[in-house]
Amino acid sequence: MMKIDLRKAYDMVSWEFVIEALEGYGFPSSFIQMVMVCISSTKFSVRINGEGHGYFAGQRGLRQGDPISPLLFVLVMEYLTRTLSKMSKLPDFKFHPMCKEQRLTHLIFADDLMIFCKGDIRSIQRIREALENFGDTTGLVANVEKSNIFLAGITDYLKEEILEMTGYSLGTLPIRYLGLPLSSKKWGKMECHQLVEKITERVTNVYARKLSYAGRLQAVDRKCKDFIWGSSTDQRKAHLVAWDKVCLPKKFGGLNVNRYRNWNEASVGKLLLQVSEKQDILWMVDWYQNDKYKVTKCGTYSVTRRYNVLIGAQTRLWEANLIWTKIMQPKHRFIVWLANQNRLLTKSRMMRLNIHVEDTKCCLCLAGVVKTPQHLFSECEWITAVRHGLANWLEVQMIQKDVPQSLKWIKRRKWKQIQKGSCGGNMGGNDLSHMESKELEDFLKHRCEYKLCDCTDTGRSESSTNHSPEHKGCCEVSDSVEKTN
């Protein structure tokens, strides 16, 4: 095995070869001319003692950071792939014992190049000739000082002869390739531990903790349970919903997060079924022929169906279509999902979880009442005013209820699906985004100590001069807040 380092990969590409390659791949001449204008217009200056001197035009290479440079480099490396493929058909070339069945000669990822062959003189000589031909044609040559060759199962005399012929240094496994440890042996505890630590570090860093709940669902791995709720090794946070409920499909009231043990069992079941159905098998087991492992009516095994069987029978929730409508923002969907199960992390719930809360009163309406879900959706004057404004904007009559009752009320309306989704999205998204906005709470607490009046029930933006005299004073602050925002 050879690990080849290409000397200054992007900077050494021949422009003449780029033109020939594009013509050979069948690109039109007008397109080739536009590409060459982009890559051949580079100019360089020399800085001596901190001062730049003159400009001179480039003669080769692809620009670093240019969007088309990676694409052109892939086309250049395709020539190496075809060269090695042609070389592998020669009678004196022998494949690596582990790559013979696949007829694999190399792996390329950008400028990371791995070449495989049997450890004999003729095979390595053929690879050397292919690399020299590739370098003469494209301008990309191997960096002998940074390239390594890995040998095993040969005599010391042959090993020395190969090293002298190639000029590469002798490498030893394990090494890192594309960020992962590469070893000739099975991974041990130490190699796996390093990989787990790396994944954990990436998930629990400061950027991951700032992701929204919807963003966290896209990066679920072995740390998914803590990751979804924002926990880390430094700071633990409350898990608002049981993990069994979270792993259910959305139509059953969960978040559609796969439970990895069940998914693995479902996947293994497919392999067992394939093994048992082989024609040349000498034995047959019938332990899988129960209800959980039966194939579908069309005669195929479905991993998803098997997984649904493993999680057990569940009751489909009618409100799932309203909660997970695409009209709502992902973050608002998650908050409505929590509110529907009465699992919002309000100040009253934080007290029940023994989380220290300095001020338990609602900062939105300044009524001096403990901030509970019932107060938020039924009693808070601020939320009431916002909801009435949204109802007027949607031209509907909305009754002040909690989230489950509001969803039932929306479902009973004879509206189109998009109207129901809009109403549910505005009801949940706006009310709950106000509820969790700490900046708004602090602003109202310290700068806007006022009491909402009946004038705000209209939900329309009006000047304080249009209010009735008895309500003019109480609405001045509200108008100033609106102008500030």
C-alpha positions in Angstrom: 0.0 0.0 0.0 1.3 3.5 -0.9 0.1 6.8 0.6 1.1 9.4 -2.0 1.4 13.1 -1.3 1.1 15.3 -4.4 3.5 18.2 -4.4 1.5 21.5 -4.2 -1.5 19.8 -5.8 -3.5 22.8 -6.9 -0.5 25.0 -7.8 1.1 22.6 -10.2 -1.8 21.7 -12.5 -0.9 22.3 -16.2 -3.3 24.6 -18.0 -2.5 22.8 -21.3 -3.7 19.6 -19.8 -6.9 21.2 -18.4 -7.7 22.3 -22.0 -7.0 18.8 -23.4 -9.0 17.1 -20.6 -12.1 19.3 -21.1 -11.9 18.7 -24.8 -11.5 15.0 -24.2 -14.6 14.9 -21.9 -16.6 16.6 -24.7 -17.2 20.1 -23.3 -18.0 22.7 -25.9 -15.2 25.1 -26.9 -17.1 28.2 -25.7 -17.4 26.7 -22.3 -13.7 25.8 -22.3 -12.8 29.4 -23.2 -14.8 30.8 -20.3 -13.2 28.3 -17.9 -9.7 29.2 -19.1 -10.4 33.0 -18.7 -11.2 32.3 -15.1 -8.1 30.2 -14.3 -5.6 31.9 -16.5 -6.1 35.5 -15.4 -4.1 35.1 -12.2 -1.3 37.5 -11.4 1.2 37.5 -8.6 3.4 40.0 -6.8 6.5 39.5 -4.7 6.8 41.0 -1.3 10.3 41.9 -0.2 11.0 43.5 3.2 7.3 44.1 3.6 6.9 45.9 0.2 5.2 44.5 -2.9 7.0 44.6 -6.2 5.3 44.3 -9.5 2.9 41.7 -10.9 3.6 38.8 -13.1 1.2 36.4 -14.8 0.8 32.8 -13.7 1.6 29.9 -16.0 0.0 27.0 -14.2 -2.2 26.0 -11.2 -5.7 26.4 -10.0 -6.8 29.2 -7.7 -7.3 28.3 -4.0 -10.8 29.2 -2.9 -12.2 29.4 -6.5 -15.6 27.5 -6.7 -14.6 25.8 -9.9 -11.1 24.7 -8.8 -12.3 21.5 -6.9 -14.4 20.5 -9.9 -11.5 20.9 -12.3 -9.2 19.1 -10.0 -11.5 16.1 -9.9 -11.4 16.0 -13.7 -7.6 16.1 -13.6 -7.5 13.2 -11.1 -9.9 11.3 -13.3 -7.0 10.9 -15.7 -5.0 9.2 -13.0 -7.9 6.8 -12.4 -8.1 5.9 -16.1 -4.3 5.5 -16.2 -4.2 3.1 -13.2 -7.2 1.2 -14.6 -5.4 0.6 -17.9 -2.3 -0.4 -16.0 -4.2 -3.0 -13.9 -5.0 -4.9 -17.1 -1.3 -5.6 -17.9 -0.4 -9.3 -17.4 2.5 -8.5 -15.0 0.5 -6.4 -12.6 -0.9 -8.2 -9.5 -3.6 -6.8 -7.3 -3.4 -6.6 -3.5 -4.7 -9.9 -2.0 -7.5 -8.0 -0.2 -8.4 -6.0 -3.3 -8.3 -8.7 -6.0 -12.0 -9.6 -6.0 -13.0 -5.9 -6.3 -10.1 -5.2 -8.7 -9.3 -2.1 -6.6 -6.1 -0.3 -7.3 -6.5 3.1 -5.6 -8.6 5.5 -3.5 -8.7 9.2 -4.2 -10.3 11.9 -2.1 -9.3 15.4 -3.4 -5.4 15.2 -3.2 -5.4 12.3 -0.7 -4.2 9.3 -2.8 -3.9 5.6 -1.7 -2.6 3.0 -4.1 -2.8 -0.8 -3.5 -0.9 -3.7 -5.2 0.9 -6.9 -4.4 4.3 -6.4 -2.8 6.4 -7.5 -5.8 8.9 -5.6 -8.0 6.9 -5.7 -11.3 3.6 -4.5 -9.8 5.3 -1.6 -8.0 7.3 -0.7 -11.1 4.1 -0.5 -13.1 2.6 1.9 -10.5 5.7 4.0 -10.6 5.5 4.2 -14.4 1.9 5.3 -14.2 2.6 8.0 -11.7 5.5 9.3 -13.8 3.3 9.4 -16.9 0.6 11.2 -14.9 3.1 13.7 -13.6 4.6 14.5 -17.0 1.1 15.0 -18.5 -0.6 17.0 -15.7 2.2 18.5 -13.8 1.2 16.7 -10.5 4.2 14.8 -9.2 4.6 12.8 -6.0 6.4 14.3 -3.1 9.0 11.6 -2.3 9.8 13.1 1.1 6.2 13.0 2.3 5.0 9.8 0.6 5.0 6.4 2.4 4.9 2.8 1.4 3.5 0.1 3.7 4.9 -3.5 3.2 4.0 -6.8 4.8 4.6 -10.5 4.2 7.8 -10.0 2.1 11.5 -10.7 2.9 13.8 -8.0 4.2 15.9 -8.1 1.0 12.8 -7.5 -1.2 11.7 -4.7 1.1 15.0 -2.9 0.8 14.9 -3.2 -3.0 11.5 -1.7 -3.2 12.4 1.2 -0.9 15.5 1.9 -3.0 13.5 1.8 -6.2 10.6 4.1 -5.1 12.5 6.4 -2.7 9.5 6.4 -0.4 9.9 6.1 3.4 8.7 2.9 5.1 5.4 3.5 6.9 3.9 1.7 9.8 0.2 1.2 10.8 -1.9 2.5 12.3 -2.2 5.8 10.5 -4.9 8.4 10.1 -6.7 8.6 6.7 -9.4 11.2 6.2 -9.6 11.7 9.9 -10.1 8.1 10.9 -7.5 5.6 12.2 -6.5 3.0 9.6 -5.1 -0.2 10.9 -4.5 -3.8 9.7 -6.0 -5.2 12.9 -9.5 -5.0 14.3 -10.2 -1.7 16.2 -9.5 -2.0 19.8 -11.0 -0.1 22.8 -8.5 2.7 22.5 -9.2 3.5 18.8 -13.0 3.4 19.4 -12.6 5.6 22.5 -10.8 8.3 20.5 -13.6 8.3 17.9 -16.3 8.5 20.6 -14.5 11.4 22.3 -14.2 13.3 19.1 -17.9 12.9 18.3 -18.8 13.9 21.8 -16.6 17.0 21.7 -18.1 18.2 18.4 -21.7 17.7 19.7 -21.2 19.3 23.1 -19.1 22.3 22.1 -20.4 25.9 22.4 -21.8 26.0 18.9 -23.9 22.8 19.4 -25.4 24.2 22.6 -26.6 27.3 20.8 -28.5 25.3 18.2 -32.3 25.3 18.3 -34.3 22.2 19.2 -35.1 21.6 15.5 -31.4 21.9 14.6 -30.4 19.5 17.4 -32.7 16.8 15.9 -30.6 16.8 12.8 -27.4 15.8 14.6 -28.7 12.9 16.7 -26.1 10.2 17.5 -25.1 8.3 20.6 -25.4 11.5 22.7 -28.8 12.3 21.3 -30.7 12.0 24.6 -28.7 14.7 26.3 -28.1 16.6 23.1 -31.8 17.2 22.3 -32.4 18.7 25.7 -29.2 20.8 25.7 -27.4 18.9 28.4 -23.6 18.6 28.5 -20.9 17.3 30.8 -20.7 20.8 32.3 -24.3 21.6 32.6 -27.3 19.3 33.0 -30.7 20.3 31.8 -34.1 18.9 32.5 -35.4 16.2 30.1 -39.0 17.5 29.6 -40.4 14.4 27.9 -39.7 10.7 28.6 -37.3 9.2 26.0 -39.7 6.4 25.1 -42.2 9.1 24.1 -39.5 11.1 22.1 -38.6 8.0 20.1 -42.2 7.5 18.8 -43.1 8.6 15.3 -44.7 12.1 15.1 -48.1 10.7 14.3 -48.0 8.9 17.6 -46.9 12.0 19.6 -43.1 11.6 19.5 -40.3 13.3 17.6 -39.5 10.4 15.2 -36.1 9.8 16.7 -34.9 6.3 16.1 -34.0 4.1 19.0 -30.8 2.6 17.8 -31.1 -0.7 19.5 -34.5 -1.4 17.9 -33.3 -0.1 14.5 -30.2 -2.4 14.7 -32.4 -5.4 15.5 -34.7 -4.6 12.6 -31.7 -4.3 10.2 -30.2 -7.6 11.5 -33.5 -9.2 10.9 -33.2 -8.4 7.2 -29.8 -10.1 7.1 -31.1 -13.2 8.9 -33.9 -13.5 6.4 -31.5 -13.2 3.5 -29.3 -15.9 4.9 -32.2 -18.3 5.6 -33.5 -17.9 2.0 -30.3 -18.8 0.3 -30.8 -21.8 -2.0 -27.6 -23.6 -1.1 -28.1 -23.3 2.7 -27.9 -26.6 4.5 -29.9 -25.6 7.5 -33.1 -23.7 8.3 -34.3 -22.1 11.4 -37.9 -21.2 12.1 -37.4 -18.9 15.2 -37.8 -15.8 13.0 -41.2 -17.0 11.5 -43.3 -15.2 14.0 -45.4 -12.1 13.5 -42.5 -9.7 14.0 -40.4 -11.2 11.2 -42.9 -12.0 8.6 -42.4 -10.3 5.2 -44.9 -7.9 3.6 -47.6 -8.9 1.2 -45.4 -8.2 -1.7 -42.8 -10.7 -0.4 -40.2 -8.2 0.8 -38.8 -7.5 4.3 -39.2 -3.9 5.5 -36.8 -2.6 8.1 -39.2 0.3 8.9 -42.2 -2.0 9.4 -40.1 -4.2 11.7 -39.0 -1.2 13.7 -42.6 0.0 14.1 -43.5 -3.5 15.4 -40.6 -3.3 18.0 -41.8 0.0 19.4 -45.2 -1.5 20.0 -48.7 -0.6 19.1 -49.5 3.1 19.6 -52.5 5.4 19.2 -52.4 7.8 16.4 -52.8 11.4 17.4 -55.2 13.5 15.3 -53.4 16.7 16.3 -50.1 15.6 14.8 -51.0 17.1 11.4 -51.7 20.5 13.1 -48.5 20.4 15.2 -46.1 19.4 12.5 -47.5 21.5 9.7 -44.9 22.9 7.4 -46.4 26.4 7.7 -45.0 26.7 11.3 -41.3 27.3 11.9 -39.5 24.2 13.2 -38.8 25.8 16.6 -42.5 26.7 17.0 -43.5 23.2 16.1 -41.3 21.8 18.9 -42.8 24.3 21.5 -46.3 23.5 20.5 -45.5 19.8 20.8 -44.3 20.4 24.4 -47.3 22.6 25.2 -49.7 19.9 24.0 -48.2 17.5 26.5 -48.1 20.1 29.3 -44.3 19.9 29.4 -43.3 23.5 28.9 -40.4 24.6 31.1 -42.4 27.3 32.9 -41.3 28.8 36.1 -43.8 26.7 38.1 -42.4 23.6 36.5 -38.9 24.6 37.2 -39.8 24.9 40.8 -41.2 21.3 40.8 -37.9 20.2 39.3 -35.9 21.8 42.1 -34.4 24.4 39.7 -33.6 27.7 41.5 -35.8 30.5 40.2 -35.3 34.0 41.5 -38.6 35.4 40.4 -41.6 33.1 39.8 -44.0 35.8 38.7 -45.0 36.4 35.1 -43.0 39.2 33.6 -45.3 39.7 30.7 -48.4 41.1 32.4 -47.0 42.1 35.7 -50.0 40.7 37.5 -48.0 39.2 40.2 -49.2 35.7 39.4 -46.9 32.6 39.2 -46.0 31.8 35.6 -47.9 28.5 34.9 -49.1 27.1 31.6 -52.7 27.9 32.6 -51.8 31.5 33.3 -49.9 31.8 30.0 -52.7 30.6 27.8 -55.8 31.6 29.7 -55.1 34.5 32.1 -52.1 36.5 30.9 -53.3 39.9 29.6 -50.3 40.3 27.3 -50.9 36.9 25.6 -54.6 37.7 25.4 -54.0 40.9 23.6 -51.6 39.3 21.2 -54.0 36.4 20.5 -56.9 38.8 19.9 -54.8 40.8 17.5 -53.9 37.6 15.6 -57.6 36.6 15.5 -58.6 39.9 14.0 -55.8 39.7 11.5 -57.0 36.2 10.4 -60.6 37.3 10.6 -61.6 34.5 13.0 -63.1 34.4 16.5 -60.5 32.7 18.7 -61.5 31.5 22.2 -58.9 31.9 24.9 -57.9 28.3 25.8 -54.8 26.2 26.4 -52.9 24.6 23.6 -54.7 21.1 23.5 -58.2 22.8 23.6 -57.1 25.4 21.0 -56.0 22.6 18.7 -59.3 20.8 19.1 -61.1 24.1 18.4 -59.1 24.6 15.2 -59.8 21.0 14.1 -63.5 21.5 14.3 -63.5 24.6 12.1 -64.7 24.0 8.5 -61.5 25.5 7.1 -59.1 24.5 4.4 -56.0 22.7 5.6 -53.8 25.8 4.9 -56.1 27.9 7.0 -55.9 25.5 9.9 -52.2 25.4 9.6 -51.9 29.2 9.5 -54.1 29.6 12.6 -52.3 26.9 14.5 -48.9 28.3 13.5 -49.8 31.8 14.5 -51.5 30.7 17.7 -48.6 28.5 18.8 -45.7 30.3 17.2 -46.4 33.8 18.3 -47.8 33.1 21.8 -45.0 30.8 22.7 -42.2 32.8 21.1 -43.3 35.7 23.3 -43.4 33.3 26.2 -39.8 32.2 25.9 -38.3 35.6 24.9 -36.1 36.5 27.8 -35.2 39.9 26.2 -38.9 40.8 26.0 -39.5 39.8 29.6 -36.6 41.9 30.9 -37.7 44.9 28.7 -41.2 44.8 30.0 -40.1 44.2 33.6 -37.7 47.1 33.8 -38.9 49.7 31.3 -42.6 49.2 30.6 -44.6 48.8 33.8 -48.0 49.3 32.5 -51.4 47.7 32.4 -53.1 46.6 29.2 -56.5 48.1 28.6 -59.4 47.1 26.4 -58.0 49.2 23.6 -55.4 46.6 22.8 -58.0 43.9 22.3 -58.5 45.2 18.7 -55.0 44.0 17.9 -54.5 47.0 15.5 -51.7 49.5 15.6 -53.3 52.9 16.5 -51.9 56.1 17.7 -52.5 57.0 21.3 -54.4 60.1 20.2 -57.1 57.9 18.8 -57.8 56.2 22.1 -60.6 57.3 24.4 -59.6 59.8 27.1 -59.9 57.3 29.9 -57.5 54.9 28.2 -55.0 57.4 26.8 -52.5 57.3 29.6 -52.3 53.5 29.8 -51.7 53.1 26.1 -48.9 55.7 25.7 -46.2 53.2 26.8 -47.6 50.5 24.5 -47.4 52.8 21.5 -43.8 53.8 22.4 -42.8 50.1 22.6 -44.3 49.5 19.2 -42.4 52.5 17.7 -39.2 51.3 19.3 -39.5 47.8 17.9 
